[in-house]
Amino acid sequence: MNLGFRPGLRPPTTVDYEAMKRNALHDQGLLVISVDDPRLSWPQREMLRQIGEKIYGRPRAQERSNGRKG
C-alpha cells in the first residue's frame, strides 16, 4: 500500500517552531507563548500568567502549594 511517500522527497528533519507560532498568530489570531519567555519583561510575563489563570485556572501544582485543593 502506497501512503503517498515518494522516494525523491524526504520528510523534514527539523521543525521551525517560531515560524509555526508566527503563522498561528497571523493566520488564526492564536498566540502561543511561554510565560517564562526571556524576551518579555517581568510585567509582561506576569500579565500573561494572570490571563492564563483567568481563562484556564491555576496550575494544579500551584493550587496545592498554596493550600488549595486541585
C-alpha positions in Angstrom: 0.0 0.0 0.0 1.4 3.4 -1.0 1.0 6.0 1.7 1.9 8.9 -0.6 5.6 8.9 0.1 7.7 9.4 -3.0 11.4 8.3 -2.9 12.6 11.7 -4.2 11.0 13.6 -1.3 12.3 13.3 2.2 10.3 14.3 5.3 11.6 17.4 7.1 14.2 16.7 9.8 13.7 19.9 11.8 10.7 21.9 12.8 10.7 25.7 12.9 8.5 26.3 15.9 8.9 30.0 15.9 7.6 30.1 12.3 4.7 27.9 13.3 3.8 30.3 16.2 4.2 33.3 13.9 1.9 31.7 11.3 -0.6 30.8 14.1 -0.8 34.4 15.1 -1.0 35.9 11.6 -3.4 33.2 10.1 -5.6 32.3 13.1 -5.2 35.0 15.7 -3.7 32.5 18.1 -0.8 33.5 20.4 1.5 30.7 21.6 4.0 31.9 24.1 5.6 30.7 27.3 5.1 32.8 30.4 8.8 32.2 31.0 9.9 33.7 27.6 13.0 35.7 28.4 12.2 38.2 25.6 9.4 39.6 27.8 9.7 41.8 30.8 8.5 40.7 34.2 5.3 42.8 34.0 4.5 41.2 30.5 5.2 37.7 31.8 3.0 38.4 34.9 0.2 39.7 32.7 0.3 36.6 30.6 0.3 34.4 33.7 -2.8 36.2 35.1 -4.6 36.0 31.7 -3.9 32.2 31.6 -5.1 31.7 35.1 -8.3 33.7 34.4 -9.1 31.6 31.3 -7.8 28.2 32.3 -7.5 28.3 36.1 -4.4 27.9 38.3 -1.9 25.1 37.6 -2.6 22.1 39.9 0.9 22.2 41.4 0.4 25.8 42.3 -3.0 25.2 43.9 -1.6 22.5 46.1 1.4 24.6 47.2 -1.0 27.4 48.2 -3.1 25.1 50.3 -6.0 24.9 47.8 -7.4 21.6 46.6 -6.8 20.8 42.9 
